[in-house]
Amino acid sequence: MIHQLRIYEIFEDTKAAFHVRFRDHAARLMRRHGFDIRAMWEARTDVRTEFVYLLAWPDEATLRARWSAFMADEEWSRIKRETGAAAGPLVGAIEDRVLVPVDYTPTGSAP
């Protein structure tokens, strides 16, 4: 099993709209495409607010295939277009990391 860490820059003036879109639409569609969302957080640095979430995958091939299917989903494309038109940009920079456990990772420590 591998994990994927996603970090989105979000904006104070559109943060509420972002959370509505992710909670009500993105997370639902991700689950439909077989995403295993383990946890979600909001974090703040000196320069920005971030939405951070962790996904679990059986392997990297599954990760790539399911992301491709999600990004090609017509409902998701429509929702992004409509919510962006209504509220303005909801996401800035996106960071994506695939986390592969090392052989000395303690058993049971990963979410």
Secondary structure, DSSP 8 states (H G I E B T S, - for coil): -EEEEEEEEE-GGGHHHHHHHIIIIIHHHHHHTT-EEEEEEEEE-SS-EEEEEEEEES-HHHHHHHHHHHHT-HHHHHHHHHHHHHH------EEEEEE---TT--TT---
